[in-house]
Amino acid sequence: MKINDVVFGELEYNYGWVKYTTIEFCGKEAEIALMVKGEEDGKFDEEQYSAYTSLVQNWERLQQGFLQAIVDSYKLERQELGYDIEVNENYPQIETTNQLLEMITLVGIVVPYGDINEDRDIGITFDCTWDTENGLGLRLLNEKVAEVGYQDVAI
């Protein structure tokens, strides 16, 4: 089943609404899945529209913040795993966001149900070279990174 939503565009229902699209991320085009939580009736919460619209309007400005949050989280995880002392080829040292960009791929934007959080809630998912199984996820609340972790934090 497909719908053409005024804000999200053409979506297809597959245990949730999804659209495959291309967006720009840090100067490169990324093929992503836009996943919008919702029932088969295709009705979405006002909060979902608000969160997504705000993300789109601020997308350019937000990207460097995503990268810095990921670098900080990566450094912490690397230290907790002891790879700051013992070399692990899957966890090389990263100092810059440009180095990070070589290791991550934007794969999705998730718009959760609007009634779960009072804030504008969005998930961003990435594939990453250091954890191919779990990937990487960001949870944004009011366009600020609230959590960095596995992809499931974004879903």
Contact map, one row per residue, 1 for C-alpha under 8 A:
11100000000110000000000000000000000000000000000000000000000000000000000000000000000000000000000000000000000000000000000000000000000000000000000000000000000
11110000011110000000000000000000000000000000000000000000000000000000000000000000000000000000000000000000000000000000000000000000000000000000000000000000000
11111000111100000000000000000000000000000100000000000000000000000000000000000000000000000000000000000000000000000000000000000000000000000000000000000000000
01111101111000000000000000000000000000000000000000000000000000000000000000000000000000000000000000000000000000000000000000000000000000000000000000000000000
00111111111000000000000000000000000000000000000000000000000000000000000000000000000000000000000000000000000000000000000000000000000000000000000000000000000
00011111100000000000000000000000000000000000000000000000000000000000000000000000000000000000000000000000000000000000000000000000000000000000000000000000000
00001111100000000000000000000000000000000000000010001000000000000000000000000000000000000000000000000000000000000000000000000000000000000000000000000000000
00011111111000000000000000000000000000000000000000000000000000000000000000000000000000000000000000000000000000000000000000000000000000000000000000000000000
00111111111000000000000000000000000000000000000000000000000000000000000000000000000000000000000000000000000000000000000000000000000000000000000000000000000
01111001111100000010000000000000000000000000000000000000000000000000000000000000000000000000000000000000000000000000000000000000000000000000000000000000000
01111001111110001110000000000000000000000000000000000000000000000000000000000000000000000000000000000000000000000000000000000000000000000000000000000000000
11100000011111001110000000000000000000000000000000000000000000000000000000000000000000000000000000000000000000000000000000000000000000000000000000000000000
11000000001111111100000000000000000000010000000000000000000000000000000000000000000000000000000000000000000000000000000000000000000000000000000000000000000
00000000000111111100000000000000000000000000000000000000000000000000000000000000000000000000000000000000000000000000000000000000000000000000000000000000000
00000000000011111000000000000000000000000000000000000000000000000000000000000000000000000000000000000000000000000000000000000000000000000000000000000000000
00000000000011111100000000000000001111110000000000000000000000000000000000000000000000000000000000000000000000000000000000000000000000000000000000000000000
00000000001111111110000000000000001111000000000000000000000000000000000000000000000000000000000000000000000000000000000000000000000000000000000000000000000
00000000001111011111000000000000111100000000000000000000000000000000000000000000000000000000000000000000000000000000000000000000000000000000000000000000000
00000000011100001111100000000000111000000000000000000000000000000000000000000000000000000000000000000000000000000000000000000000000000000000000000000000000
00000000000000000111110000000011110000000000000000000000000000000000000000000000000000000000000000000000000000000000000000000000000000000000000000000000000
00000000000000000011111000000011110000000000000000000000000000000000000000000000000000000000000000000000000000000000000000000000000000000000000000000000000
00000000000000000001111100001111000000000000000000000000000000000000000000000000000000000000000000000000000000000000000000000000000000000000000000000000000
00000000000000000000111110001111000000000000000000000000000000000000000000000000000000000000000000000000000000000000000000000000000000000000000000000000000
00000000000000000000011111111100000000000000000000000000000000000000000000000000000000000000000000000000000000000000000000000000000000000000000000000000000
00000000000000000000001111111100000000000000000000000000000000100000000000000000000000000000000000000000010000000000000000000000000000000000000000000000000
00000000000000000000000111110000000000000000000000000000000000100000000000000000000000000000000000000000000000000000000000000000000000000000000000000000000
00000000000000000000000111111000000000000000000000000000000000000000000000000000000000000000000000000000000000000000000000000000000000000000000000000000000
00000000000000000000000111111100000000000000000000000000000000000000000000000000000000000000000000000000000000000000000000000000000000000000000000000000000
00000000000000000000011110111110000000000000000000000000000000000000000000000000000000000000000000000000000000000000000000000000000000000000000000000000000
00000000000000000000011110011111000000000000000000000000000000000000000000000000000000000000000000000000111000000000000000000000000000000000000000000000000
00000000000000000001111000001111100000000000000000000000000000000000000000000000000000000000000000000000011000000000000000000000000000000000000000000000000
00000000000000000001111000000111110000000000000000000000000000000000000000000000000000000000000000000000011110000000000000000000000000000000000000000000000
00000000000000000111100000000011111000000000000000000000000000000000000000000000000000000000000000000000001110000000000000000000000000000000000000000000000
00000000000000000111100000000001111100000000000000000000000000000000000000000000000000000000000000000000000111100000000000000000000000000000000000000000000
00000000000000011110000000000000111110000000000000000000000000000000000000000000000000000000000000000000000111100000000000000000000000000000000000000000000
00000000000000011100000000000000011111000000000000000000000000000000000000000000000000000000000000000000000001111000000000000000000000000000000000000000000
00000000000000011000000000000000001111100000000000000000000000000000000000000000000000000000000000000000000001111000000000000000000000000000000000000000000
00000000000000011000000000000000000111111111000000000000000000000000000000000000000000000000000000000000000000001000000000000000000000000000000000000000000
00000000000000010000000000000000000011111110000000000000000000000000000000000000000000000000000000000000000000000000000000000000000000000000000000000000000
00000000000010010000000000000000000001111110000000000000000000000000000000000000000000000000000000000000000000000000000000000000000000000000000000000000000
00000000000000000000000000000000000001111110000000000000000000000000000000000000000000000000000000000000000000000000000000000000000000000000000000000000000
00100000000000000000000000000000000001111111000000000000000000000000000000000000000000000000000000000000000000000000000000000000000000000000000000000000000
00000000000000000000000000000000000001111111100000000000000000000000000000000000000000000000000000000000000000000000000000000000000000000000000000000000000
00000000000000000000000000000000000001000111110110000000000000000000000000000000000000000000000000000000000000001000000000000000000000000000000000000000000
00000000000000000000000000000000000000000011111110000000000000000000000000000000000000000000000000000000000000001110000000000000000000000000000000000000000
00000000000000000000000000000000000000000001111111000000000000000000000000000000000000000000000000000000000000000100000000000000000000000000000000000000000
00000000000000000000000000000000000000000000111111100000000000000000000000000000000000000000000000000000000000001110000100000000000000000000000000000000000
00000000000000000000000000000000000000000001111111110000000000000000000000000000000000000000000000000000000000111100000110000000000000000000000000000000000
00000010000000000000000000000000000000000001111111111000000000000000000000000000000000000000000000000000000000000000000000000000000000000000000000000000000
00000000000000000000000000000000000000000000011111111100000000000000000000000000000000000000000000000000000000000000000100000000000000000000000000000000000
00000000000000000000000000000000000000000000001111111110000000000000000000000000000000000000000000000000000000100000000111000000000000000000010000000000000
00000000000000000000000000000000000000000000000111111111000000000000000000000000000000000000000000000000000000100000000001000000000000000000000000000000000
00000010000000000000000000000000000000000000000011111111100000000000000000000000000000000000000000000000000000000000000000000000000000000000000000000000000
00000000000000000000000000000000000000000000000001111111110000000000000000000000000000000000000000000000000000000000000000000000000000000000001000000000000
00000000000000000000000000000000000000000000000000111111111000000000000000000000000000000000000000000000000000000000000001000000000000000000001000000000000
00000000000000000000000000000000000000000000000000011111111000000000000000000000000000000000000000000000000000000000000000000000000000000000000000000000000
00000000000000000000000000000000000000000000000000001111111100000000000000000000000000000000000000000000000000000000000000000000000000000000000000000000000
00000000000000000000000000000000000000000000000000000111111111000000000000000000000000000000000000000000000000000000000000000000000000000000001000000000000
00000000000000000000000000000000000000000000000000000011111111100000000000000000000000000000000000000000000000000000000000000000000000000000000000000000000
00000000000000000000000000000000000000000000000000000000111111100000000000000000000000000000000000000000000000000000000000000000000000000000000000000000000
00000000000000000000000000000000000000000000000000000000011111111000000000000000000000000000000000000000000000000000000000000000000000000000000000000000000
00000000000000000000000000000000000000000000000000000000011111111100000000000000000000000000000000000000000000000000000000000000000000000000001000000000000
00000000000000000000000011000000000000000000000000000000001111111110000000000000000000000000000000000000000000000000000000000000000000000000000000000000000
00000000000000000000000000000000000000000000000000000000000011111111000000000000000000000000000010000000000000000000000000000000000000000000000000000000000
00000000000000000000000000000000000000000000000000000000000011111111100000000000000000000000000000000000000000000000000000000000000000000000000010000000000
00000000000000000000000000000000000000000000000000000000000001111111110000000000000000000000000000000000000000000000000000000000000000000100000010000000000
00000000000000000000000000000000000000000000000000000000000000111111111000000000000000000000000010010000000000000000000000000000000000000000000000000000000
00000000000000000000000000000000000000000000000000000000000000011111111100000000000000000000000010000000000000000000000000000000000000000000000000000000000
00000000000000000000000000000000000000000000000000000000000000001111111110000000000000000000000000000000000000000000000000000000000000000000000010010000000
00000000000000000000000000000000000000000000000000000000000000000111111111000000000000000000000000000000000000000000000000000000000000000000000000010000000
00000000000000000000000000000000000000000000000000000000000000000011111111100000000000000000011110010000000000000000000000000000000000000000000000000000000
00000000000000000000000000000000000000000000000000000000000000000001111111110000000000000000000000000000000000000000000000000000000000000000000000000000000
00000000000000000000000000000000000000000000000000000000000000000000111111111000000000000000000000000000000000000000000000000000000000000000000000011000000
00000000000000000000000000000000000000000000000000000000000000000000011111111100000000000000000000000000000000000000000000000000000000000000000000000000000
00000000000000000000000000000000000000000000000000000000000000000000001111111110000000000000110000000000000000000000000000000000000000000000000000000000000
00000000000000000000000000000000000000000000000000000000000000000000000111111111000000000000000000000000000000000000000000000000000000000000000000000000000
00000000000000000000000000000000000000000000000000000000000000000000000011111111100000000000000000000000000000000000000000000000000000000000000000000000000
00000000000000000000000000000000000000000000000000000000000000000000000001111111111100000010000000000000000000000000000000000000000000000000000000000000000
00000000000000000000000000000000000000000000000000000000000000000000000000111111111110000000000000000000000000000000000000000000000000000000000000000000000
00000000000000000000000000000000000000000000000000000000000000000000000000011111111000000000000000000000000000000000000000000000000000000000000000000000000
00000000000000000000000000000000000000000000000000000000000000000000000000001111111100000000000000000000000000000000000000000000000000000000000000000000000
00000000000000000000000000000000000000000000000000000000000000000000000000000111111111000000000000000000000000000000000000000000000000000000000000000000000
00000000000000000000000000000000000000000000000000000000000000000000000000000111111111110010000000000000000000000000000000000000000000000000000000000000000
00000000000000000000000000000000000000000000000000000000000000000000000000000110111111100000100000000000000000000000000000000000000000000000000000000000000
00000000000000000000000000000000000000000000000000000000000000000000000000000010011111100000000000000000000000000000000000000000000000000000000000000000000
00000000000000000000000000000000000000000000000000000000000000000000000000000000011111110000000000000000000000000000000000000000000000000000000000000000000
00000000000000000000000000000000000000000000000000000000000000000000000000000000001111111011000000000000000000000000000000000000000000000000000000000000000
00000000000000000000000000000000000000000000000000000000000000000000000000000000001001111111000000000000000000000000000000000000000000000000000000000000000
00000000000000000000000000000000000000000000000000000000000000000000000000000000000000111111000000000000000000000000000000000000000000000000000000000000000
00000000000000000000000000000000000000000000000000000000000000000000000000000000000000011111000000000000000000000000000000000000110000000000000000000000000
00000000000000000000000000000000000000000000000000000000000000000000000000000100001000111111100000000000000000000000000000000000010000000000000000000000000
00000000000000000000000000000000000000000000000000000000000000000000000000000000000000111111110000000000000000000000000000000000000000000000000000000000000
00000000000000000000000000000000000000000000000000000000000000000000000000100000000100000011111000000000000000000000000000000000000000000000000000000000000
00000000000000000000000000000000000000000000000000000000000000000000001000100000000000000001111110110000000000000000000000000000000000000000000000000000000
00000000000000000000000000000000000000000000000000000000000000000000001000000000000000000000111110100000000000000000000000000000000000000000000000000000000
00000000000000000000000000000000000000000000000000000000000000000000001000000000000000000000011111110000000000000000000000000000000000000000000000000000000
00000000000000000000000000000000000000000000000000000000000000010011001000000000000000000000011111111000000000000000000000000000000000000000000000000000000
00000000000000000000000000000000000000000000000000000000000000000000000000000000000000000000000111111100000000000000000000000000000000000000000000000000000
00000000000000000000000000000000000000000000000000000000000000000000000000000000000000000000011111111110000000000000000000000000000000000000000000000000000
00000000000000000000000000000000000000000000000000000000000000000010001000000000000000000000010111111111000000000000000000000000000000000000000000000000000
00000000000000000000000000000000000000000000000000000000000000000000000000000000000000000000000011111111100000000000000000000000000000000000000000000000000
00000000000000000000000000000000000000000000000000000000000000000000000000000000000000000000000001111111000000000000000000000000000000000000000000000000000
00000000000000000000000000000000000000000000000000000000000000000000000000000000000000000000000000111111100000000000000000000001110000000000000000000000000
00000000000000000000000000000000000000000000000000000000000000000000000000000000000000000000000000011111110000000000000000000111100000000000000000000000000
00000000000000000000000000000100000000000000000000000000000000000000000000000000000000000000000000001011111000000000000000000111000000000000000000000000000
00000000000000000000000010000111000000000000000000000000000000000000000000000000000000000000000000000001111100000000000000011110000000000000000000000000000
00000000000000000000000000000111100000000000000000000000000000000000000000000000000000000000000000000000111110000000000000011110000000000000000000000000000
00000000000000000000000000000001111000000000000000000000000000000000000000000000000000000000000000000000011111000000000000011100000000000000000000000000000
00000000000000000000000000000001111000000000000000000000000000000000000000000000000000000000000000000000001111100000000001111000000000000000000000000000000
00000000000000000000000000000000011110000000000000000000000000000000000000000000000000000000000000000000000111110000000001111000000000000000000000000000011
00000000000000000000000000000000011110000000000100110000000000000000000000000000000000000000000000000000000011111000000011100000000000000000000000000000000
00000000000000000000000000000000000110000000000100000000000000000000000000000000000000000000000000000000000001111101000011100000000000000000000000000000001
00000000000000000000000000000000000111000001101100000000000000000000000000000000000000000000000000000000000000111111000000000000000000000000000000000000000
00000000000000000000000000000000000000000000111100000000000000000000000000000000000000000000000000000000000000011111110110000000000000000000000000000000000
00000000000000000000000000000000000000000000101000000000000000000000000000000000000000000000000000000000000000001111110000000000000000000000000000000000000
00000000000000000000000000000000000000000000000000000000000000000000000000000000000000000000000000000000000000011111110000000000000000000000000000000000000
00000000000000000000000000000000000000000000000000000000000000000000000000000000000000000000000000000000000000000111111110000000000000000000000000000000000
00000000000000000000000000000000000000000000000000000000000000000000000000000000000000000000000000000000000000000111111100000000000000000000000000000000000
00000000000000000000000000000000000000000000000000000000000000000000000000000000000000000000000000000000000000000000111110000000000000000000110000000000000
00000000000000000000000000000000000000000000001101100000000000000000000000000000000000000000000000000000000000000100111111000000000000000001111000000000000
00000000000000000000000000000000000000000000000100100000000000000000000000000000000000000000000000000000000000110100101111100000000000000011111000000000000
00000000000000000000000000000000000000000000000000110010000000000000000000000000000000000000000000000000000011110000000111110000000000000011101000000000010
00000000000000000000000000000000000000000000000000000000000000000000000000000000000000000000000000000000000011110000000011111000000000001111000000000000111
00000000000000000000000000000000000000000000000000000000000000000000000000000000000000000000000000000000011111000000000001111100000000001111000000000000010
00000000000000000000000000000000000000000000000000000000000000000000000000000000000000000000000000000000011111000000000000111110000000111100000000000010010
00000000000000000000000000000000000000000000000000000000000000000000000000000000000000000000000000000001111100000000000000011111000000111000000000000010000
00000000000000000000000000000000000000000000000000000000000000000000000000000000000000000000000000000001111000000000000000001111101100110000000000000000000
00000000000000000000000000000000000000000000000000000000000000000000000000000000000000000000000000000011100000000000000000000111111100110000000000000000000
00000000000000000000000000000000000000000000000000000000000000000000000000000000000000000100000000000011000000000000000000000011111100000000000000000000000
00000000000000000000000000000000000000000000000000000000000000000000000000000000000000000110000000000010000000000000000000000001111100000000000000000000000
00000000000000000000000000000000000000000000000000000000000000000000000000000000000000000000000000000000000000000000000000000011111111110000000000000000000
00000000000000000000000000000000000000000000000000000000000000000000000000000000000000000000000000000000000000000000000000000011111111100000000000000000000
00000000000000000000000000000000000000000000000000000000000000000000000000000000000000000000000000000000000000000000000000000000001111100000000000000000000
00000000000000000000000000000000000000000000000000000000000000000000000000000000000000000000000000000000000000000000000000000000001111110000000000000111000
00000000000000000000000000000000000000000000000000000000000000000000000000000000000000000000000000000000000000000000000000001111001111111000000000000110000
00000000000000000000000000000000000000000000000000000000000000000000000000000000000000000000000000000000000000000000000000001111001001111100000000011110000
00000000000000000000000000000000000000000000000000000000000000000000000000000000000000000000000000000000000000000000000000111100000000111110000000011111110
00000000000000000000000000000000000000000000000000000000000000000100000000000000000000000000000000000000000000000000000000111000000000011111000011111010110
00000000000000000000000000000000000000000000000000000000000000000000000000000000000000000000000000000000000000000000000011110000000000001111100011110000110
00000000000000000000000000000000000000000000000000000000000000000000000000000000000000000000000000000000000000000000000111110000000000000111111111100000000
00000000000000000000000000000000000000000000000000000000000000000000000000000000000000000000000000000000000000000000001111000000000000000011111111000000000
00000000000000000000000000000000000000000000000000100000000000000000000000000000000000000000000000000000000000000000001110000000000000000001111100000000000
00000000000000000000000000000000000000000000000000000110010001000000000000000000000000000000000000000000000000000000000111000000000000000001111110000000000
00000000000000000000000000000000000000000000000000000000000000000000000000000000000000000000000000000000000000000000000000000000000000000001111111000000000
00000000000000000000000000000000000000000000000000000000000000001100100000000000000000000000000000000000000000000000000000000000000000000111101111110000000
00000000000000000000000000000000000000000000000000000000000000000000000000000000000000000000000000000000000000000000000000000000000000000111100111110000000
00000000000000000000000000000000000000000000000000000000000000000000000000000000000000000000000000000000000000000000000000000000000000000111000011111000100
00000000000000000000000000000000000000000000000000000000000000000000110010000000000000000000000000000000000000000000000000000000000000011110000011111100100
00000000000000000000000000000000000000000000000000000000000000000000000010000000000000000000000000000000000000000000000000000000000000011100000000111111100
00000000000000000000000000000000000000000000000000000000000000000000000000000000000000000000000000000000000000000000000000000000000001111000000000011111110
00000000000000000000000000000000000000000000000000000000000000000000000000000000000000000000000000000000000000000000000000001100000001111100000000001111111
00000000000000000000000000000000000000000000000000000000000000000000000000000000000000000000000000000000000000000000000000000000000001001000000000001111111
00000000000000000000000000000000000000000000000000000000000000000000000000000000000000000000000000000000000000000000000000100000000000001110000000111111111
00000000000000000000000000000000000000000000000000000000000000000000000000000000000000000000000000000000000001000000000001111000000000001110000000000111111
00000000000000000000000000000000000000000000000000000000000000000000000000000000000000000000000000000000000001010000000000100000000000000000000000000011111
